[in-house]
Amino acid sequence: MVRTADGTGRLELVKYHAPADGNGMQPLPANRLGFRHICIEVADLNTIVDGLRDEGFDTVGEVQDYGTSYRLCYVSGPEGLIVELAEKL
């Protein structure tokens, strides 16, 4: 469960373990219909990424600055969901 810093919102990320899907996880293009991506604004992205890596997660690609507005990275989450982390610069 992820909560917003001000306590007004929550987001639950779920991974199903049963029943098993006989086809397994399938890579899908980003423009495929359905829920494939979510972005969460964070503070101190570099520290968060270091903590994720310490827990065995890694980014999809590298941490990048989008001009002078955001520092961004992507992490593969439950069931192939792409979680984007964005820090306002």
C-alpha positions in Angstrom: 0.0 0.0 0.0 1.4 3.4 -1.0 0.1 6.5 0.7 0.4 10.1 -0.4 2.5 12.3 1.8 -0.5 14.4 2.8 -2.5 11.3 3.8 -5.4 12.0 1.4 -4.8 9.1 -1.0 -3.7 5.5 -1.2 -2.7 3.1 -4.0 -2.5 -0.6 -3.6 -0.2 -2.7 -5.9 -1.2 -6.4 -6.0 0.6 -9.5 -7.4 -1.5 -12.6 -7.7 0.1 -15.9 -6.8 -2.8 -18.2 -7.3 -4.4 -19.5 -9.5 -1.3 -19.7 -11.7 -1.5 -18.3 -15.2 -0.5 -21.1 -17.6 1.0 -18.5 -20.1 3.0 -16.7 -17.5 3.8 -13.0 -17.7 3.9 -11.7 -21.2 5.8 -8.6 -22.3 3.4 -6.1 -23.8 4.0 -2.9 -25.6 3.5 0.4 -23.6 0.6 1.4 -25.9 -1.4 -1.8 -25.3 -4.9 -1.3 -24.0 -5.2 -1.8 -20.2 -3.3 -0.6 -17.2 0.5 -0.9 -17.9 2.1 2.1 -16.2 1.8 4.4 -13.2 3.8 7.4 -12.2 4.5 8.4 -8.6 6.0 11.7 -7.7 8.7 11.3 -5.0 11.3 13.3 -3.2 15.0 12.3 -3.3 14.8 9.8 -6.2 18.4 8.8 -6.0 18.0 7.6 -2.4 14.9 5.7 -3.3 16.6 4.0 -6.2 19.5 3.0 -4.0 17.1 1.5 -1.5 15.3 -0.4 -4.2 18.6 -1.8 -5.5 19.5 -2.8 -2.0 16.3 -4.9 -1.9 17.1 -6.6 -5.2 15.1 -4.4 -7.6 16.6 -2.6 -10.5 15.5 0.2 -12.8 14.4 -0.4 -16.4 17.0 1.8 -18.1 18.9 4.5 -16.3 17.8 7.4 -14.1 17.4 10.4 -16.5 16.7 14.1 -16.2 13.8 15.3 -18.4 15.1 18.8 -19.2 15.1 20.9 -16.0 11.7 19.8 -14.8 11.9 16.1 -13.6 14.4 13.4 -12.8 12.7 10.1 -13.9 13.3 6.3 -13.7 11.2 3.2 -14.3 11.0 0.1 -12.2 9.4 -3.2 -13.2 6.7 -3.8 -10.6 4.1 -6.5 -9.9 2.8 -8.5 -12.9 4.9 -6.5 -15.3 3.4 -3.1 -14.3 5.9 -0.3 -15.0 6.2 2.0 -12.0 7.7 5.4 -13.0 9.2 7.5 -10.2 9.5 11.2 -10.8 11.3 13.8 -8.8 10.5 17.5 -9.5 13.8 19.4 -10.0 
